[in-house]
Amino acid sequence: MFNGKRHPADMGAVEVERFLTYLANDRHVSSSTQNQALSAILFLYRDVLALDLPWLDGFERSKKPKRLPVVLTPLEVQALLRVNHPPHRNRWV
């Protein structure tokens, strides 16, 4: 267990933030897994333990990093077309 056998009611923002940071940095989980862990913690505190969590109201959820698509440059396309033997011909022309 990450925090030993301490009761969740005895923990606060520091422990929750440390756990979510541990998931991201040490365990290298995805942003969706980190958000799922945060949702589980919120459910535990709010619905199971009926504890108010004002320190989690402003907590930002992890965001999936934006990725640019891999695109070939015009020179790379020309190189690919040059090595295509026999030369590409349109069958319908």
C-alpha positions as CSV (number, residue, x, y, z in Angstrom):
1,M,0.0,0.0,0.0
2,F,1.2,3.5,-0.8
3,N,0.4,5.1,2.5
4,G,0.7,2.0,4.7
5,K,-2.3,1.2,6.8
6,R,-3.3,4.7,7.6
7,H,-7.0,5.5,7.5
8,P,-8.0,7.8,4.6
9,A,-9.7,10.1,7.1
10,D,-6.3,10.8,8.6
11,M,-4.9,11.8,5.3
12,G,-5.3,15.0,3.3
13,A,-4.3,16.9,0.2
14,V,-0.6,16.3,0.6
15,E,-1.0,12.5,0.6
16,V,-3.5,12.4,-2.3
17,E,-1.3,14.7,-4.4
18,R,1.8,12.6,-3.6
19,F,0.0,9.5,-4.6
20,L,-1.3,10.9,-7.9
21,T,2.2,12.2,-8.6
22,Y,3.7,8.8,-7.8
23,L,1.3,7.2,-10.3
24,A,2.4,9.6,-13.1
25,N,6.1,9.8,-12.4
26,D,7.1,6.5,-10.9
27,R,4.5,4.1,-12.4
28,H,4.2,6.0,-15.7
29,V,0.4,5.4,-15.9
30,S,-1.7,7.2,-18.5
31,S,-3.6,10.3,-17.8
32,S,-6.9,8.4,-18.0
33,T,-5.6,5.9,-15.3
34,Q,-4.5,8.8,-13.1
35,N,-8.0,10.4,-13.6
36,Q,-9.6,7.1,-12.7
37,A,-7.6,7.0,-9.5
38,L,-8.6,10.5,-8.6
39,S,-12.3,9.6,-9.2
40,A,-12.0,6.6,-6.9
41,I,-10.4,8.8,-4.2
42,L,-13.2,11.4,-4.6
43,F,-15.8,8.6,-4.3
44,L,-14.2,7.2,-1.2
45,Y,-14.0,10.5,0.6
46,R,-17.4,12.0,-0.5
47,D,-19.7,9.0,-0.8
48,V,-18.2,6.3,1.5
49,L,-16.6,8.3,4.3
50,A,-19.0,11.3,3.9
51,L,-16.1,13.7,4.3
52,D,-15.9,17.2,2.9
53,L,-12.9,17.7,0.6
54,P,-12.5,21.5,0.0
55,W,-8.9,20.9,-0.8
56,L,-9.8,18.7,-3.8
57,D,-12.2,21.2,-5.4
58,G,-9.5,23.0,-7.3
59,F,-7.5,19.9,-8.1
60,E,-6.8,19.7,-11.9
61,R,-7.3,16.5,-13.7
62,S,-4.5,15.1,-15.8
63,K,-4.8,15.8,-19.5
64,K,-3.9,13.6,-22.4
65,P,-0.9,15.1,-24.2
66,K,-1.6,16.3,-27.7
67,R,0.2,14.5,-30.4
68,L,0.8,15.6,-33.9
69,P,0.3,13.0,-36.6
70,V,3.4,11.7,-38.4
71,V,3.4,13.0,-41.9
72,L,5.8,12.4,-44.7
73,T,7.6,15.3,-46.3
74,P,7.3,15.9,-50.0
75,L,10.9,14.6,-50.5
76,E,10.1,11.4,-48.5
77,V,7.0,10.8,-50.7
78,Q,9.1,11.2,-53.8
79,A,11.7,8.8,-52.5
80,L,9.0,6.2,-51.8
81,L,7.5,6.6,-55.2
82,R,11.0,6.2,-56.8
83,V,11.6,2.8,-55.2
84,N,8.2,1.5,-56.2
85,H,8.9,-1.0,-59.0
86,P,7.3,-1.3,-61.5
87,P,6.2,2.4,-61.6
88,H,2.7,2.9,-60.3
89,R,0.1,3.1,-63.1
90,N,-3.5,3.9,-62.8
91,R,-5.4,0.8,-64.0
92,W,-8.5,2.8,-65.0
93,V,-6.8,5.2,-67.5
